[in-house]
Amino acid sequence: MDFSGKLAVVTGGADGIGRCITERFLDAGAFVAMIDIDKQAGAALSARYDKLLFYPGDITSAYN
């Protein structure tokens, strides 16, 4: 698949299945906005990819 020029938003994308999804989108050429509560894992992953924007947060709460 070719996602060049596309934007993907992945929640829970720093670890596990979410990380695999994030990396697949990146490998397919997409820009990715990733949200996760694990700040350390998110920062480490975003340091590896130029097309990844990491936002620390919990989408289950409006007040985080």
N, CA, C, O and CB atoms as a CASP TS submission, in Angstrom:
PFRMAT TS
TARGET T0000
AUTHOR 0000-0000-0000
METHOD Language model
MODEL 1
PARENT N/A
ATOM      1  N   MET     1       0.833  -1.183   0.000  1.00  0.00           N
ATOM      2  CA  MET     1       0.000   0.000   0.000  1.00  0.00           C
ATOM      3  C   MET     1       0.878   1.246   0.000  1.00  0.00           C
ATOM      4  O   MET     1       1.970   1.256   0.570  1.00  0.00           O
ATOM      5  CB  MET     1      -0.948  -0.002   1.211  1.00  0.00           C
ATOM      6  N   ASP     2       0.394   2.270  -0.633  1.00  0.00           N
ATOM      7  CA  ASP     2       1.119   3.533  -0.698  1.00  0.00           C
ATOM      8  C   ASP     2       0.294   4.618  -0.008  1.00  0.00           C
ATOM      9  O   ASP     2      -0.776   4.997  -0.486  1.00  0.00           O
ATOM     10  CB  ASP     2       1.428   3.924  -2.173  1.00  0.00           C
ATOM     11  N   PHE     3       0.799   5.106   1.107  1.00  0.00           N
ATOM     12  CA  PHE     3       0.128   6.170   1.847  1.00  0.00           C
ATOM     13  C   PHE     3       0.897   7.484   1.751  1.00  0.00           C
ATOM     14  O   PHE     3       0.737   8.358   2.602  1.00  0.00           O
ATOM     15  CB  PHE     3      -0.044   5.770   3.310  1.00  0.00           C
ATOM     16  N   SER     4       1.721   7.627   0.733  1.00  0.00           N
ATOM     17  CA  SER     4       2.491   8.857   0.546  1.00  0.00           C
ATOM     18  C   SER     4       1.551  10.050   0.471  1.00  0.00           C
ATOM     19  O   SER     4       0.557  10.036  -0.256  1.00  0.00           O
ATOM     20  CB  SER     4       3.361   8.774  -0.729  1.00  0.00           C
ATOM     21  N   GLY     5       1.888  11.091   1.245  1.00  0.00           N
ATOM     22  CA  GLY     5       1.081  12.299   1.249  1.00  0.00           C
ATOM     23  C   GLY     5      -0.179  12.215   2.092  1.00  0.00           C
ATOM     24  O   GLY     5      -0.954  13.170   2.139  1.00  0.00           O
ATOM     25  N   LYS     6      -0.397  11.090   2.758  1.00  0.00           N
ATOM     26  CA  LYS     6      -1.579  10.907   3.604  1.00  0.00           C
ATOM     27  C   LYS     6      -1.213  11.110   5.067  1.00  0.00           C
ATOM     28  O   LYS     6      -0.045  11.001   5.442  1.00  0.00           O
ATOM     29  CB  LYS     6      -2.192   9.505   3.394  1.00  0.00           C
ATOM     30  N   LEU     7      -2.205  11.402   5.886  1.00  0.00           N
ATOM     31  CA  LEU     7      -2.022  11.556   7.326  1.00  0.00           C
ATOM     32  C   LEU     7      -2.818  10.484   8.039  1.00  0.00           C
ATOM     33  O   LEU     7      -4.008  10.306   7.778  1.00  0.00           O
ATOM     34  CB  LEU     7      -2.451  12.966   7.800  1.00  0.00           C
ATOM     35  N   ALA     8      -2.160   9.769   8.942  1.00  0.00           N
ATOM     36  CA  ALA     8      -2.832   8.773   9.768  1.00  0.00           C
ATOM     37  C   ALA     8      -2.765   9.229  11.218  1.00  0.00           C
ATOM     38  O   ALA     8      -1.740   9.747  11.661  1.00  0.00           O
ATOM     39  CB  ALA     8      -2.188   7.361   9.592  1.00  0.00           C
ATOM     40  N   VAL     9      -3.840   9.041  11.953  1.00  0.00           N
ATOM     41  CA  VAL     9      -3.875   9.326  13.384  1.00  0.00           C
ATOM     42  C   VAL     9      -4.014   7.993  14.096  1.00  0.00           C
ATOM     43  O   VAL     9      -4.957   7.241  13.848  1.00  0.00           O
ATOM     44  CB  VAL     9      -5.049  10.310  13.761  1.00  0.00           C
ATOM     45  N   VAL    10      -3.065   7.702  14.988  1.00  0.00           N
ATOM     46  CA  VAL    10      -3.069   6.423  15.696  1.00  0.00           C
ATOM     47  C   VAL    10      -3.110   6.704  17.191  1.00  0.00           C
ATOM     48  O   VAL    10      -2.239   7.390  17.726  1.00  0.00           O
ATOM     49  CB  VAL    10      -1.819   5.560  15.322  1.00  0.00           C
ATOM     50  N   THR    11      -4.130   6.168  17.865  1.00  0.00           N
ATOM     51  CA  THR    11      -4.201   6.282  19.318  1.00  0.00           C
ATOM     52  C   THR    11      -3.626   5.019  19.927  1.00  0.00           C
ATOM     53  O   THR    11      -3.849   3.918  19.423  1.00  0.00           O
ATOM     54  CB  THR    11      -5.663   6.518  19.801  1.00  0.00           C
ATOM     55  N   GLY    12      -2.885   5.181  21.016  1.00  0.00           N
ATOM     56  CA  GLY    12      -2.235   4.027  21.632  1.00  0.00           C
ATOM     57  C   GLY    12      -1.154   3.459  20.740  1.00  0.00           C
ATOM     58  O   GLY    12      -0.985   2.242  20.659  1.00  0.00           O
ATOM     59  N   GLY    13      -0.412   4.343  20.062  1.00  0.00           N
ATOM     60  CA  GLY    13       0.528   3.897  19.047  1.00  0.00           C
ATOM     61  C   GLY    13       1.971   3.735  19.472  1.00  0.00           C
ATOM     62  O   GLY    13       2.833   3.529  18.617  1.00  0.00           O
ATOM     63  N   ALA    14       2.271   3.821  20.760  1.00  0.00           N
ATOM     64  CA  ALA    14       3.673   3.755  21.191  1.00  0.00           C
ATOM     65  C   ALA    14       4.150   2.346  21.507  1.00  0.00           C
ATOM     66  O   ALA    14       5.352   2.084  21.471  1.00  0.00           O
ATOM     67  CB  ALA    14       3.869   4.616  22.398  1.00  0.00           C
ATOM     68  N   ASP    15       3.241   1.441  21.812  1.00  0.00           N
ATOM     69  CA  ASP    15       3.621   0.087  22.217  1.00  0.00           C
ATOM     70  C   ASP    15       2.690  -0.947  21.587  1.00  0.00           C
ATOM     71  O   ASP    15       1.594  -0.620  21.133  1.00  0.00           O
ATOM     72  CB  ASP    15       3.599  -0.043  23.749  1.00  0.00           C
ATOM     73  N   GLY    16       3.137  -2.179  21.568  1.00  0.00           N
ATOM     74  CA  GLY    16       2.309  -3.309  21.173  1.00  0.00           C
ATOM     75  C   GLY    16       1.768  -3.216  19.758  1.00  0.00           C
ATOM     76  O   GLY    16       2.472  -2.819  18.830  1.00  0.00           O
ATOM     77  N   ILE    17       0.485  -3.596  19.609  1.00  0.00           N
ATOM     78  CA  ILE    17      -0.155  -3.590  18.300  1.00  0.00           C
ATOM     79  C   ILE    17      -0.193  -2.186  17.725  1.00  0.00           C
ATOM     80  O   ILE    17       0.004  -2.002  16.524  1.00  0.00           O
ATOM     81  CB  ILE    17      -1.566  -4.161  18.390  1.00  0.00           C
ATOM     82  N   GLY    18      -0.449  -1.182  18.578  1.00  0.00           N
ATOM     83  CA  GLY    18      -0.489   0.200  18.117  1.00  0.00           C
ATOM     84  C   GLY    18       0.833   0.649  17.521  1.00  0.00           C
ATOM     85  O   GLY    18       0.857   1.393  16.541  1.00  0.00           O
ATOM     86  N   ARG    19       1.921   0.205  18.103  1.00  0.00           N
ATOM     87  CA  ARG    19       3.239   0.543  17.564  1.00  0.00           C
ATOM     88  C   ARG    19       3.437  -0.094  16.189  1.00  0.00           C
ATOM     89  O   ARG    19       3.974   0.538  15.280  1.00  0.00           O
ATOM     90  CB  ARG    19       4.352   0.087  18.529  1.00  0.00           C
ATOM     91  N   CYS    20       3.009  -1.330  16.042  1.00  0.00           N
ATOM     92  CA  CYS    20       3.101  -1.998  14.740  1.00  0.00           C
ATOM     93  C   CYS    20       2.292  -1.247  13.692  1.00  0.00           C
ATOM     94  O   CYS    20       2.740  -1.081  12.557  1.00  0.00           O
ATOM     95  CB  CYS    20       2.613  -3.454  14.841  1.00  0.00           C
ATOM     96  N   ILE    21       1.109  -0.797  14.066  1.00  0.00           N
ATOM     97  CA  ILE    21       0.270  -0.038  13.140  1.00  0.00           C
ATOM     98  C   ILE    21       0.951   1.269  12.766  1.00  0.00           C
ATOM     99  O   ILE    21       0.999   1.637  11.592  1.00  0.00           O
ATOM    100  CB  ILE    21      -1.115   0.238  13.758  1.00  0.00           C
ATOM    101  N   THR    22       1.480   1.970  13.767  1.00  0.00           N
ATOM    102  CA  THR    22       2.196   3.232  13.519  1.00  0.00           C
ATOM    103  C   THR    22       3.345   3.018  12.544  1.00  0.00           C
ATOM    104  O   THR    22       3.489   3.764  11.576  1.00  0.00           O
ATOM    105  CB  THR    22       2.730   3.822  14.840  1.00  0.00           C
ATOM    106  N   GLU    23       4.159   2.003  12.798  1.00  0.00           N
ATOM    107  CA  GLU    23       5.320   1.747  11.946  1.00  0.00           C
ATOM    108  C   GLU    23       4.910   1.323  10.533  1.00  0.00           C
ATOM    109  O   GLU    23       5.585   1.677   9.566  1.00  0.00           O
ATOM    110  CB  GLU    23       6.201   0.670  12.573  1.00  0.00           C
ATOM    111  N   ARG    24       3.824   0.577  10.402  1.00  0.00           N
ATOM    112  CA  ARG    24       3.359   0.172   9.056  1.00  0.00           C
ATOM    113  C   ARG    24       2.927   1.386   8.244  1.00  0.00           C
ATOM    114  O   ARG    24       3.248   1.485   7.059  1.00  0.00           O
ATOM    115  CB  ARG    24       2.185  -0.833   9.161  1.00  0.00           C
ATOM    116  N   PHE    25       2.201   2.311   8.870  1.00  0.00           N
ATOM    117  CA  PHE    25       1.818   3.533   8.174  1.00  0.00           C
ATOM    118  C   PHE    25       3.054   4.331   7.765  1.00  0.00           C
ATOM    119  O   PHE    25       3.130   4.830   6.642  1.00  0.00           O
ATOM    120  CB  PHE    25       0.900   4.389   9.057  1.00  0.00           C
ATOM    121  N   LEU    26       4.015   4.452   8.668  1.00  0.00           N
ATOM    122  CA  LEU    26       5.244   5.190   8.356  1.00  0.00           C
ATOM    123  C   LEU    26       6.014   4.528   7.228  1.00  0.00           C
ATOM    124  O   LEU    26       6.498   5.209   6.324  1.00  0.00           O
ATOM    125  CB  LEU    26       6.131   5.300   9.595  1.00  0.00           C
ATOM    126  N   ASP    27       6.132   3.209   7.270  1.00  0.00           N
ATOM    127  CA  ASP    27       6.832   2.472   6.216  1.00  0.00           C
ATOM    128  C   ASP    27       6.133   2.602   4.868  1.00  0.00           C
ATOM    129  O   ASP    27       6.766   2.486   3.819  1.00  0.00           O
ATOM    130  CB  ASP    27       6.949   1.004   6.593  1.00  0.00           C
ATOM    131  N   ALA    28       4.812   2.845   4.901  1.00  0.00           N
ATOM    132  CA  ALA    28       4.035   2.999   3.669  1.00  0.00           C
ATOM    133  C   ALA    28       4.028   4.449   3.182  1.00  0.00           C
ATOM    134  O   ALA    28       3.365   4.767   2.195  1.00  0.00           O
ATOM    135  CB  ALA    28       2.599   2.519   3.889  1.00  0.00           C
ATOM    136  N   GLY    29       4.770   5.338   3.875  1.00  0.00           N
ATOM    137  CA  GLY    29       4.929   6.710   3.414  1.00  0.00           C
ATOM    138  C   GLY    29       4.028   7.746   4.042  1.00  0.00           C
ATOM    139  O   GLY    29       4.089   8.916   3.662  1.00  0.00           O
ATOM    140  N   ALA    30       3.187   7.358   4.997  1.00  0.00           N
ATOM    141  CA  ALA    30       2.265   8.300   5.618  1.00  0.00           C
ATOM    142  C   ALA    30       2.960   9.183   6.657  1.00  0.00           C
ATOM    143  O   ALA    30       3.981   8.807   7.233  1.00  0.00           O
ATOM    144  CB  ALA    30       1.114   7.548   6.265  1.00  0.00           C
ATOM    145  N   PHE    31       2.392  10.343   6.876  1.00  0.00           N
ATOM    146  CA  PHE    31       2.703  11.132   8.058  1.00  0.00           C
ATOM    147  C   PHE    31       1.804  10.581   9.155  1.00  0.00           C
ATOM    148  O   PHE    31       0.647  10.253   8.893  1.00  0.00           O
ATOM    149  CB  PHE    31       2.482  12.696   7.823  1.00  0.00           C
ATOM    150  N   VAL    32       2.320  10.472  10.389  1.00  0.00           N
ATOM    151  CA  VAL    32       1.513   9.890  11.466  1.00  0.00           C
ATOM    152  C   VAL    32       1.491  10.830  12.663  1.00  0.00           C
ATOM    153  O   VAL    32       2.529  11.312  13.116  1.00  0.00           O
ATOM    154  CB  VAL    32       2.063   8.502  11.879  1.00  0.00           C
ATOM    155  N   ALA    33       0.281  11.081  13.168  1.00  0.00           N
ATOM    156  CA  ALA    33       0.088  11.762  14.442  1.00  0.00           C
ATOM    157  C   ALA    33      -0.302  10.672  15.431  1.00  0.00           C
ATOM    158  O   ALA    33      -1.328  10.012  15.265  1.00  0.00           O
ATOM    159  CB  ALA    33      -1.014  12.916  14.353  1.00  0.00           C
ATOM    160  N   MET    34       0.517  10.486  16.457  1.00  0.00           N
ATOM    161  CA  MET    34       0.318   9.394  17.399  1.00  0.00           C
ATOM    162  C   MET    34       0.047   9.948  18.793  1.00  0.00           C
ATOM    163  O   MET    34       0.722  10.871  19.250  1.00  0.00           O
ATOM    164  CB  MET    34       1.543   8.461  17.416  1.00  0.00           C
ATOM    165  N   ILE    35      -0.945   9.376  19.457  1.00  0.00           N
ATOM    166  CA  ILE    35      -1.304   9.771  20.803  1.00  0.00           C
ATOM    167  C   ILE    35      -1.139   8.549  21.704  1.00  0.00           C
ATOM    168  O   ILE    35      -1.603   7.458  21.371  1.00  0.00           O
ATOM    169  CB  ILE    35      -2.763  10.337  20.863  1.00  0.00           C
ATOM    170  N   ASP    36      -0.471   8.739  22.853  1.00  0.00           N
ATOM    171  CA  ASP    36      -0.284   7.622  23.776  1.00  0.00           C
ATOM    172  C   ASP    36      -0.005   8.173  25.167  1.00  0.00           C
ATOM    173  O   ASP    36       0.498   9.287  25.313  1.00  0.00           O
ATOM    174  CB  ASP    36       0.874   6.691  23.307  1.00  0.00           C
ATOM    175  N   ILE    37      -0.338   7.384  26.193  1.00  0.00           N
ATOM    176  CA  ILE    37      -0.069   7.802  27.563  1.00  0.00           C
ATOM    177  C   ILE    37       1.377   7.506  27.980  1.00  0.00           C
ATOM    178  O   ILE    37       1.861   8.061  28.967  1.00  0.00           O
ATOM    179  CB  ILE    37      -1.035   7.109  28.514  1.00  0.00           C
ATOM    180  N   ASP    38       2.059   6.646  27.244  1.00  0.00           N
ATOM    181  CA  ASP    38       3.449   6.289  27.557  1.00  0.00           C
ATOM    182  C   ASP    38       4.390   7.306  26.915  1.00  0.00           C
ATOM    183  O   ASP    38       4.787   7.169  25.758  1.00  0.00           O
ATOM    184  CB  ASP    38       3.782   4.845  27.062  1.00  0.00           C
ATOM    185  N   LYS    39       4.734   8.329  27.698  1.00  0.00           N
ATOM    186  CA  LYS    39       5.559   9.422  27.176  1.00  0.00           C
ATOM    187  C   LYS    39       6.947   8.954  26.752  1.00  0.00           C
ATOM    188  O   LYS    39       7.470   9.409  25.735  1.00  0.00           O
ATOM    189  CB  LYS    39       5.691  10.513  28.217  1.00  0.00           C
ATOM    190  N   GLN    40       7.535   8.063  27.513  1.00  0.00           N
ATOM    191  CA  GLN    40       8.890   7.591  27.213  1.00  0.00           C
ATOM    192  C   GLN    40       8.930   6.787  25.912  1.00  0.00           C
ATOM    193  O   GLN    40       9.790   7.022  25.063  1.00  0.00           O
ATOM    194  CB  GLN    40       9.420   6.738  28.370  1.00  0.00           C
ATOM    195  N   ALA    41       8.014   5.851  25.759  1.00  0.00           N
ATOM    196  CA  ALA    41       7.977   5.037  24.536  1.00  0.00           C
ATOM    197  C   ALA    41       7.620   5.890  23.322  1.00  0.00           C
ATOM    198  O   ALA    41       8.170   5.693  22.239  1.00  0.00           O
ATOM    199  CB  ALA    41       6.965   3.885  24.685  1.00  0.00           C
ATOM    200  N   GLY    42       6.713   6.824  23.499  1.00  0.00           N
ATOM    201  CA  GLY    42       6.325   7.708  22.402  1.00  0.00           C
ATOM    202  C   GLY    42       7.465   8.590  21.940  1.00  0.00           C
ATOM    203  O   GLY    42       7.674   8.774  20.741  1.00  0.00           O
ATOM    204  N   ALA    43       8.204   9.139  22.899  1.00  0.00           N
ATOM    205  CA  ALA    43       9.345   9.993  22.563  1.00  0.00           C
ATOM    206  C   ALA    43      10.443   9.187  21.863  1.00  0.00           C
ATOM    207  O   ALA    43      11.060   9.666  20.911  1.00  0.00           O
ATOM    208  CB  ALA    43       9.906  10.663  23.832  1.00  0.00           C
ATOM    209  N   ALA    44      10.680   7.971  22.337  1.00  0.00           N
ATOM    210  CA  ALA    44      11.707   7.124  21.720  1.00  0.00           C
ATOM    211  C   ALA    44      11.330   6.778  20.278  1.00  0.00           C
ATOM    212  O   ALA    44      12.186   6.788  19.393  1.00  0.00           O
ATOM    213  CB  ALA    44      11.906   5.832  22.542  1.00  0.00           C
ATOM    214  N   LEU    45      10.063   6.475  20.043  1.00  0.00           N
ATOM    215  CA  LEU    45       9.629   6.130  18.694  1.00  0.00           C
ATOM    216  C   LEU    45       9.682   7.350  17.777  1.00  0.00           C
ATOM    217  O   LEU    45      10.111   7.250  16.628  1.00  0.00           O
ATOM    218  CB  LEU    45       8.211   5.549  18.722  1.00  0.00           C
ATOM    219  N   SER    46       9.249   8.491  18.285  1.00  0.00           N
ATOM    220  CA  SER    46       9.243   9.696  17.445  1.00  0.00           C
ATOM    221  C   SER    46      10.655  10.164  17.113  1.00  0.00           C
ATOM    222  O   SER    46      10.855  10.847  16.108  1.00  0.00           O
ATOM    223  CB  SER    46       8.481  10.820  18.141  1.00  0.00           C
ATOM    224  N   ALA    47      11.629   9.812  17.933  1.00  0.00           N
ATOM    225  CA  ALA    47      13.020  10.168  17.644  1.00  0.00           C
ATOM    226  C   ALA    47      13.555   9.375  16.445  1.00  0.00           C
ATOM    227  O   ALA    47      14.519   9.790  15.801  1.00  0.00           O
ATOM    228  CB  ALA    47      13.902   9.916  18.883  1.00  0.00           C
ATOM    229  N   ARG    48      12.929   8.243  16.153  1.00  0.00           N
ATOM    230  CA  ARG    48      13.376   7.390  15.040  1.00  0.00           C
ATOM    231  C   ARG    48      12.786   7.772  13.693  1.00  0.00           C
ATOM    232  O   ARG    48      13.329   7.395  12.655  1.00  0.00           O
ATOM    233  CB  ARG    48      13.032   5.966  15.331  1.00  0.00           C
ATOM    234  N   TYR    49      11.678   8.516  13.692  1.00  0.00           N
ATOM    235  CA  TYR    49      10.970   8.814  12.444  1.00  0.00           C
ATOM    236  C   TYR    49      10.736  10.311  12.275  1.00  0.00           C
ATOM    237  O   TYR    49      10.252  10.979  13.189  1.00  0.00           O
ATOM    238  CB  TYR    49       9.635   8.074  12.405  1.00  0.00           C
ATOM    239  N   ASP    50      11.081  10.828  11.111  1.00  0.00           N
ATOM    240  CA  ASP    50      10.863  12.248  10.813  1.00  0.00           C
ATOM    241  C   ASP    50       9.393  12.567  10.570  1.00  0.00           C
ATOM    242  O   ASP    50       8.964  13.694  10.815  1.00  0.00           O
ATOM    243  CB  ASP    50      11.679  12.659   9.600  1.00  0.00           C
ATOM    244  N   LYS    51       8.626  11.614  10.100  1.00  0.00           N
ATOM    245  CA  LYS    51       7.226  11.858   9.744  1.00  0.00           C
ATOM    246  C   LYS    51       6.258  11.509  10.872  1.00  0.00           C
ATOM    247  O   LYS    51       5.069  11.306  10.628  1.00  0.00           O
ATOM    248  CB  LYS    51       6.867  11.063   8.509  1.00  0.00           C
ATOM    249  N   LEU    52       6.758  11.438  12.098  1.00  0.00           N
ATOM    250  CA  LEU    52       5.917  11.071  13.236  1.00  0.00           C
ATOM    251  C   LEU    52       5.826  12.231  14.214  1.00  0.00           C
ATOM    252  O   LEU    52       6.842  12.744  14.685  1.00  0.00           O
ATOM    253  CB  LEU    52       6.466   9.815  13.941  1.00  0.00           C
ATOM    254  N   LEU    53       4.603  12.637  14.511  1.00  0.00           N
ATOM    255  CA  LEU    53       4.349  13.645  15.534  1.00  0.00           C
ATOM    256  C   LEU    53       3.734  12.932  16.727  1.00  0.00           C
ATOM    257  O   LEU    53       2.699  12.280  16.592  1.00  0.00           O
ATOM    258  CB  LEU    53       3.411  14.794  15.002  1.00  0.00           C
ATOM    259  N   PHE    54       4.359  13.048  17.892  1.00  0.00           N
ATOM    260  CA  PHE    54       3.872  12.371  19.092  1.00  0.00           C
ATOM    261  C   PHE    54       3.205  13.366  20.020  1.00  0.00           C
ATOM    262  O   PHE    54       3.760  14.421  20.331  1.00  0.00           O
ATOM    263  CB  PHE    54       5.018  11.652  19.817  1.00  0.00           C
ATOM    264  N   TYR    55       2.008  13.014  20.458  1.00  0.00           N
ATOM    265  CA  TYR    55       1.258  13.814  21.419  1.00  0.00           C
ATOM    266  C   TYR    55       0.992  12.952  22.652  1.00  0.00           C
ATOM    267  O   TYR    55       0.221  11.995  22.575  1.00  0.00           O
ATOM    268  CB  TYR    55      -0.081  14.345  20.797  1.00  0.00           C
ATOM    269  N   PRO    56       1.618  13.275  23.790  1.00  0.00           N
ATOM    270  CA  PRO    56       1.324  12.488  24.994  1.00  0.00           C
ATOM    271  C   PRO    56      -0.073  12.842  25.498  1.00  0.00           C
ATOM    272  O   PRO    56      -0.426  14.017  25.600  1.00  0.00           O
ATOM    273  CB  PRO    56       2.392  12.744  26.106  1.00  0.00           C
ATOM    274  N   GLY    57      -0.848  11.836  25.807  1.00  0.00           N
ATOM    275  CA  GLY    57      -2.183  12.103  26.341  1.00  0.00           C
ATOM    276  C   GLY    57      -3.022  10.844  26.423  1.00  0.00           C
ATOM    277  O   GLY    57      -2.657   9.778  25.927  1.00  0.00           O
ATOM    278  N   ASP    58      -4.166  11.015  27.074  1.00  0.00           N
ATOM    279  CA  ASP    58      -5.110   9.941  27.274  1.00  0.00           C
ATOM    280  C   ASP    58      -6.439  10.381  26.684  1.00  0.00           C
ATOM    281  O   ASP    58      -7.089  11.274  27.228  1.00  0.00           O
ATOM    282  CB  ASP    58      -5.245   9.572  28.781  1.00  0.00           C
ATOM    283  N   ILE    59      -6.847   9.776  25.592  1.00  0.00           N
ATOM    284  CA  ILE    59      -8.065  10.216  24.910  1.00  0.00           C
ATOM    285  C   ILE    59      -9.324   9.783  25.654  1.00  0.00           C
ATOM    286  O   ILE    59     -10.427  10.163  25.262  1.00  0.00           O
ATOM    287  CB  ILE    59      -8.095   9.670  23.490  1.00  0.00           C
ATOM    288  N   THR    60      -9.181   8.995  26.721  1.00  0.00           N
ATOM    289  CA  THR    60     -10.349   8.600  27.489  1.00  0.00           C
ATOM    290  C   THR    60     -10.751   9.654  28.512  1.00  0.00           C
ATOM    291  O   THR    60     -11.797   9.543  29.151  1.00  0.00           O
ATOM    292  CB  THR    60     -10.088   7.289  28.182  1.00  0.00           C
ATOM    293  N   SER    61      -9.908  10.685  28.664  1.00  0.00           N
ATOM    294  CA  SER    61     -10.192  11.746  29.633  1.00  0.00           C
ATOM    295  C   SER    61     -10.072  13.107  28.980  1.00  0.00           C
ATOM    296  O   SER    61      -9.101  13.380  28.274  1.00  0.00           O
ATOM    297  CB  SER    61      -9.247  11.653  30.835  1.00  0.00           C
ATOM    298  N   ALA    62     -11.050  13.958  29.214  1.00  0.00           N
ATOM    299  CA  ALA    62     -11.008  15.332  28.672  1.00  0.00           C
ATOM    300  C   ALA    62     -10.113  16.232  29.512  1.00  0.00           C
ATOM    301  O   ALA    62      -9.847  17.370  29.127  1.00  0.00           O
ATOM    302  CB  ALA    62     -12.424  15.929  28.603  1.00  0.00           C
ATOM    303  N   TYR    63      -9.647  15.737  30.656  1.00  0.00           N
ATOM    304  CA  TYR    63      -8.920  16.578  31.600  1.00  0.00           C
ATOM    305  C   TYR    63      -7.518  16.077  31.905  1.00  0.00           C
ATOM    306  O   TYR    63      -7.099  16.100  33.062  1.00  0.00           O
ATOM    307  CB  TYR    63      -9.690  16.685  32.871  1.00  0.00           C
ATOM    308  N   ASN    64      -6.792  15.629  30.908  1.00  0.00           N
ATOM    309  CA  ASN    64      -5.442  15.131  31.207  1.00  0.00           C
ATOM    310  C   ASN    64      -4.400  16.118  30.840  1.00  0.00           C
ATOM    311  O   ASN    64      -3.211  15.859  31.025  1.00  0.00           O
ATOM    312  CB  ASN    64      -5.172  13.843  30.496  1.00  0.00           C
TER
END
